[in-house]
Amino acid sequence: MRERAMVEAPVNRPMVQALSLTKRFGNLAALDSVSLDVAPGEVVCIIGPSGSGKSTLLRCINQLERIDGGAIWVDGELAGFRRTSDRLIELTDKEIARQRLASGMVFQRFNLFGHMTALQNVIEGPVTVLKQPRAAAIAEAERLLARVGLAEKHGAYPSELSGGQQQRVAIARALAMKPRLMLFDEPTSALDPELVGEVLAVMRDLAKSGMTMIVVTHELGFAREVADRVVFMDQGRLIEQGPPAQVLSAPEHPRTRDFIAAVLP
Ligand SMILES: Nc1ncnc2c1ncn2[C@@H]1O[C@H](COP(=O)(O)OP(=O)(O)OP(=O)(O)O)[C@@H](O)[C@H]1O
């Protein structure tokens, strides 16, 4: 074993590799041959006009949507298929649900269980899906709620929390499943402006901790500060990508330029 470890160079494989993804809804190509690699620890922000395919890309990576063409690997595992010696076999829904555990997803609407406290929301997945002992799940949930600044709120029901607090519980709930990758789909766009900052602060901390993140956002300030790379999408295509300083301040493509000029004050 030792000898083998020495001869094998460490493989720096992408956390996400999406190759020529196509996703159609009827005649509409929501994704039109989109390819994207995301390295471990990288923070990628996806920007673009409404309907450009940003959410669809996240949903395909997370296998909430079935792709019509192309392929996706998450942490080296081919999404939706199992490889045998001579062919690929489609996974069952149960097997896809297992693959989906690699990524945690945070939605625009927080989707918390209304009849459960913050703590119960966070331990639900670890106890029922991961079969963690309840005491260990509670200890971890307390730690995560403290991490998102909600140590005092573990007994509160969603209706007793602000939108920003609910979204932070949703982030803690996703983290409790120990994902290797976090996907955020416009996590602050349903919030009152004064609550946006507290959610972005939690996401900033998460990025600093080394979590791989793909964030669909209209918060260009956040993208500028936190992203390693910004991706601009339009009409189902990936138009331009690069460091924030390039894409946000000196975009090369006219459509990126128009979008940024329209969004920035
Ligand atoms: N389930 C669906 N059925 C039919 N069309 C859909 C479905 N989901 C998305 N679409 C269409 O696919 C295109 C891409 O949608 P998507 O939600 O990915 O865009 P988006 O860039 O995330 O937009 P927004 O910023 O408004 O959320 C849109 O034209 C949308 O209407």
The ligand as an SDF file (V2000), in Angstrom:
LIG
                    3D

 31 33  0  0  0  0  0  0  0  0999 V2000
  -39.7500   23.0510  -15.1170 N   0  0  0  0  0  0  0  0  0  0  0  0
  -39.7090   23.8460  -16.1720 C   0  0  0  0  0  0  0  0  0  0  0  0
  -40.5650   23.7130  -17.1920 N   0  0  0  0  0  0  0  0  0  0  0  0
  -40.5180   24.5010  -18.2820 C   0  0  0  0  0  0  0  0  0  0  0  0
  -39.5900   25.4820  -18.4450 N   0  0  0  0  0  0  0  0  0  0  0  0
  -38.7230   25.6740  -17.4670 C   0  0  0  0  0  0  0  0  0  0  0  0
  -38.7150   24.8700  -16.2770 C   0  0  0  0  0  0  0  0  0  0  0  0
  -37.7110   25.3040  -15.4770 N   0  0  0  0  0  0  0  0  0  0  0  0
  -37.1070   26.3140  -16.1220 C   0  0  0  0  0  0  0  0  0  0  0  0
  -37.7060   26.5350  -17.3100 N   0  0  0  0  0  0  0  0  0  0  0  0
  -37.3020   27.5510  -18.3130 C   0  0  0  0  0  0  0  0  0  0  0  0
  -35.9310   27.3870  -18.5730 O   0  0  0  0  0  0  0  0  0  0  0  0
  -35.2860   28.6560  -18.7220 C   0  0  0  0  0  0  0  0  0  0  0  0
  -34.1650   28.7660  -17.6980 C   0  0  0  0  0  0  0  0  0  0  0  0
  -34.7460   28.8630  -16.4170 O   0  0  0  0  0  0  0  0  0  0  0  0
  -33.8720   29.0480  -15.1000 P   0  0  0  0  0  0  0  0  0  0  0  0
  -34.8170   29.0230  -13.9360 O   0  0  0  0  0  0  0  0  0  0  0  0
  -32.7640   28.0800  -15.0960 O   0  0  0  0  0  0  0  0  0  0  0  0
  -33.3020   30.5150  -15.3100 O   0  0  0  0  0  0  0  0  0  0  0  0
  -32.5440   31.4490  -14.2840 P   0  0  0  0  0  0  0  0  0  0  0  0
  -31.3850   32.0220  -15.0040 O   0  0  0  0  0  0  0  0  0  0  0  0
  -32.2660   30.7200  -13.0200 O   0  0  0  0  0  0  0  0  0  0  0  0
  -33.6350   32.5910  -14.0310 O   0  0  0  0  0  0  0  0  0  0  0  0
  -33.9680   33.4750  -12.7060 P   0  0  0  0  0  0  0  0  0  0  0  0
  -32.8000   34.4000  -12.4960 O   0  0  0  0  0  0  0  0  0  0  0  0
  -35.2160   34.2200  -13.1190 O   0  0  0  0  0  0  0  0  0  0  0  0
  -34.2090   32.5060  -11.5850 O   0  0  0  0  0  0  0  0  0  0  0  0
  -36.3720   29.7070  -18.5350 C   0  0  0  0  0  0  0  0  0  0  0  0
  -36.8210   30.1100  -19.8150 O   0  0  0  0  0  0  0  0  0  0  0  0
  -37.4560   28.9690  -17.7880 C   0  0  0  0  0  0  0  0  0  0  0  0
  -38.7280   29.4960  -18.0840 O   0  0  0  0  0  0  0  0  0  0  0  0
  1  2  1  0
  2  3  1  0
  2  7  2  0
  3  4  2  0
  4  5  1  0
  5  6  2  0
  6  7  1  0
  6 10  1  0
  7  8  1  0
  8  9  2  0
  9 10  1  0
 10 11  1  0
 11 12  1  0
 11 30  1  0
 12 13  1  0
 13 14  1  0
 13 28  1  0
 14 15  1  0
 15 16  1  0
 16 17  2  0
 16 18  1  0
 16 19  1  0
 19 20  1  0
 20 21  2  0
 20 22  1  0
 20 23  1  0
 23 24  1  0
 24 25  2  0
 24 26  1  0
 24 27  1  0
 28 29  1  0
 28 30  1  0
 30 31  1  0
M  END
$$$$
